[in-house]
């Protein structure tokens, strides 16, 4: 699990750099010497790319969160199973010792 979450971290880092680059490019469109129509199209394209990168980052973060929740649920289940086994063992020991005491005094 740790390899996939660390992989998600480096992937997010790459996407954040890409996002920063796209945002910088978007800022530069305003000062470029393109005509108004070309600027408008370039802005629209860059905004769409920015939204796609943001969606990818969000998807990776959701997947990482789901992995963490699944790991926590698995740990909780293991702990619950261990508690059930311990309780059963304790109950078995208690009934066995009670039975031997009854046989001794009967």
N, C-alpha and C positions, 0 to 999 in steps of 0.2 A: 504494500500500500504506500509506503514512504516513497518509493521510486516514482509512482504515478503522481503523487502530490508534489514532489520536487520537480518533476517534469512539467507539471502544470504551472509551477512558479516561474520556471525559465520561459515557458511559452507566454505567460502573462507579461513578463518583462519585455519580450520581443514585441508583443502586441502594443504595449504601452509606448515603446520607442516609435513604433509605426504610427500610433495615434498622435504622438508629439510631432512627428514629421508632417503628417497630414494637416494638423492644426496650423503649423508654421506655414505650410504651403497655402492654406486657406487665407491666412493673414496677408501673405504676399500677393495674392490675386488683386487685392484692392489697389495696390501701388503699381501693378503691372501695366504695360502699354497695350493690352488687348482692348478690342472694342467692347462695347457694353454687352452685346449679345454673347460674345465668347466668354466674357467674365461671368455672366449669369450661368452659362452652361458649366463652366469650370467649377463655380461655387456649388452648383447642384451636384455635380459628380463627386467633389471632395466631401460634401456633407453626407452623401450616401455611403462613401467609403468609411468615413468616421463612424457612422452608425453601425456599419457591419463589424468594424473592429471592436466597438463597444459591446456589441451583442456577443462576439466571440469571447471577450474577457468575462462577461457576465455568465456565459455558459460554462466556462472553465471553473469559475468561482462556485457556481451551483453544484457542479460535479464534485468538486473538492469537498464542499459542505456535506453532500450526500454520502461521500466516502467516510467522512469523519463520523457522521451520525450512524452509519452502518457499523463502523468499528466499535462505537460506544455501545450500540445495541448488542453486538456480539459479546463484548466484555461483560455486559450486564447479564446476559443469558448464561454465560460460563459461570459467573458468580452465583447466580440463582441455582444452577444445577449443582454446584459444589455445596451450597447450603442445603438443598434437598437431600443430597447424598449423606451429608453429615447428620442431618436430622434423622434420617432412616437408620443410619448406623447407631446413633445414640438410642433411638427407640428400640432397636433390636437388642442392644446390650442391656437396656433396662428391663425388657421383658424376659430375657434369658436369665438375668440374675434374680429377678423376682420369681421365676419358675423354679429355679434351683433352691431358693430359700423355702418355697412352699413344699417342695418335695422333701427337703431335709426335716421340716417340722411336722410333716403329715403323718 
